[in-house]
Amino acid sequence: MKNFKIIYILIISSLLLISCGIYKPVDSRKVPATAKERAKQNINEGRGASIGNIIGRNRAGGSFEFSSSNPMWRASLETLDFMPINTVDYSGGVIITDWYNDSQKSNEFIKITIRFLATEIRSDSLKVIVHRKKCNAQNNCLVKLHQSKISEELTFTILKKASLLDKKSKKK
């Protein structure tokens, strides 16, 4: 009798699990064969691996407000448009440029990191960090935090552009 109860519980629970949608038949003609192709297809379709996808709740990713509505963000990107951008993360509030050389001094490079601390257009809503890399003839490089007027000038320029963009958007 005890074995019958265990078998009965296993059959009922497996029927319940199958009806939940955990098992989903897949048409092999629609699914790429290699993992890289499947990952590429998932990225293009806006899907990823999450618990919701595994248990059958198919959601098409999160919805994010487009970054062009934030004047601080737009002003920062417009100010740094002459430099190669390495990392841009709107949800994390960070812009990091790649190493840049203006060709005046071939052995000196700068890298700029902008951190957004708030969305308001204020000087304490923004932190600009400048690193300088100086290399010698043997390509030995020294990287250090660069305390100069560059970060102050960038902050001022970004705030000025952001206020102009904000004013312009409010007129519309």
Secondary structure as the mmCIF struct_conf table of DSSP 4:
data_model
#
loop_
_struct_conf.conf_type_id
_struct_conf.id
_struct_conf.beg_label_comp_id
_struct_conf.beg_label_asym_id
_struct_conf.beg_label_seq_id
_struct_conf.end_label_comp_id
_struct_conf.end_label_asym_id
_struct_conf.end_label_seq_id
HELX_RH_AL_P HELX_RH_AL_P1 LYS A 2 CYS A 20
TURN_TY1_P TURN_TY1_P1 GLY A 21 GLY A 21
TURN_TY1_P TURN_TY1_P2 SER A 28 LYS A 30
BEND BEND1 VAL A 31 VAL A 31
BEND BEND2 ALA A 33 THR A 34
HELX_RH_AL_P HELX_RH_AL_P2 ALA A 35 GLU A 45
TURN_TY1_P TURN_TY1_P3 GLY A 46 GLY A 46
HELX_RH_AL_P HELX_RH_AL_P3 ILE A 51 ILE A 54
TURN_TY1_P TURN_TY1_P4 ILE A 55 GLY A 56
HELX_RH_3T_P HELX_RH_3T_P1 SER A 67 SER A 69
HELX_RH_AL_P HELX_RH_AL_P4 PRO A 71 THR A 79
TURN_TY1_P TURN_TY1_P5 LEU A 80 PHE A 82
BEND BEND3 MET A 83 MET A 83
HELX_LH_PP_P HELX_LH_PP_P1 PRO A 84 PRO A 84
STRN STRN1 ILE A 85 ASP A 89
TURN_TY1_P TURN_TY1_P6 TYR A 90 GLY A 93
STRN STRN2 VAL A 94 THR A 97
HELX_LH_PP_P HELX_LH_PP_P2 ASP A 98 TRP A 99
STRN STRN3 TYR A 100 TYR A 100
BEND BEND4 SER A 103 LYS A 105
TURN_TY1_P TURN_TY1_P7 SER A 106 ASN A 107
STRN STRN4 GLU A 108 PHE A 116
BEND BEND5 THR A 119 ARG A 122
HELX_RH_3T_P HELX_RH_3T_P2 SER A 123 SER A 125
STRN STRN5 LEU A 126 CYS A 135
TURN_TY1_P TURN_TY1_P8 ALA A 137 GLN A 138
STRN STRN6 CYS A 141 LEU A 145
BEND BEND6 SER A 148 SER A 148
HELX_RH_AL_P HELX_RH_AL_P5 LYS A 149 LYS A 171
#
